[in-house]
Amino acid sequence: MNSNATWVLDLDGVIWLGDEAIPGAREAISALRANGRGVLLVTNNSRPTVAEYLQKLAGFGIDISREELISSSIAAGSLINPGESVYVIGGDGLKEAISSSGATIAKDHRADVVAVGWSREFDYEIMSVALRALLAGARFVATNEDPTYPTPQGLVPGAGAIVRSIAYASGREPTVAGKPHKPIVEIVRERVGPGSVMVGDRYSTDGIFAKNVGLPFYLVLSGVTKEVDPSWKPSPARIGKDLLDLVRSDRFHLGD
């Protein structure tokens, strides 16, 4: 376990929206590091590879190591056994994680596992192959159930929309790897110590995830959520317009 206080940060809606950095994100991470805080990026977006994530962050002036990034694809890979064949619906990030687990990528319905993440290529034929595999007894693994995904132009359908369509057709429920579920909770719990917090933009994902890991939840209003629902229990420990606002208002008293 990391003995230092770590800020666990979501990416979409906290660090960026699509290909646009959220103002102040780089400065916020620099301030956290300067004050001895650890940084761990935890995202449900399963599409990019680790290298693509690091390259995108570097383009925004944010230097992150591989050990400081956990995606729902990595969590999904932890559920796959070496030697299994996996029909993958998702991007290169999910395929990378599946291959790293020692499994092979199946080309058709003859698969041990159906692994589903966010995919621009998803269509009726792909859903039909997944259905045939699941009806034949394949295990069902999903990266996450986020219904939407924030972009500068607004919300677009998320991986959860794809997962739900396959679950409805097959009558099967997946084992979900990403936030707020157990596989990624266990990975993150090993990386954080006392004084750590979770920062995210969606209570149903990040807030519940924070509760499951055992961390206070800091909500930003720079992504999906624009106002607080009083029914949330527990309510966010802090609320800020963006990550830099939260860092400045925290006990470090970092100032401007």
Secondary structure, 3 states (H helix, E strand, C coil): CCCCCEEEECCECCCEECCEECCCHHHHHHHHHHCCCEEEEEECCCCCCHHHHHHHHHHCCCCCCHHHEEEHHHHHHCCCCCCCEEEEECCHHHHHHHHHCCCEECCCCCCCEEEECCCCCCCHHHHHHHHHHHHCCCEEEECCCCCEEEECCEEEECHHHHHHHHHHHHCCCCEECCCCCHHHHHHHHCCCCCCCEEEECCHHHHHHHHHHHCCCEEEECCCCCCCCCCCCCCCCCEEECCHHHHHHHCCCCCCC
